[in-house]
Amino acid sequence: MKPAGVVRKVDQLGRIVLPKSLRKRYQMNEGDPVEILVQGDHIILERYRPRCVFCGTLDGVREFKERYLCGGCMTEMAGLRRG
């Protein structure tokens, strides 16, 4: 993890402001979902990308009945139905 060299204070409501330069560099726009991850004593912010509910992959994920599934899991589920 590379430090950005930026320090921000947390306000009364627990918010921080990401500098415009970082938002621009990481293509984060107003209203974009952000995922909050915890790794040891680090808090990590990432642009949210849906993952397959079964295997956790980010590749080829599509929404199906308000859930996210990858093509591999969809194919496997279709095989279960036939068998």
HELIX and SHEET records of a PDB file:
HELIX    1   1 LYS A   20  ARG A   25  1                                   6    
HELIX    2   2 GLY A   71  ARG A   82  1                                  12    
SHEET    1   A 2 VAL A  34  GLN A  39  0                                        
SHEET    2   A 2 HIS A  42  ARG A  47 -1                                        
SHEET    1   B 2 VAL A  61  PHE A  64  0                                        
SHEET    2   B 2 ARG A  67  CYS A  70 -1                                        
END                                                                             
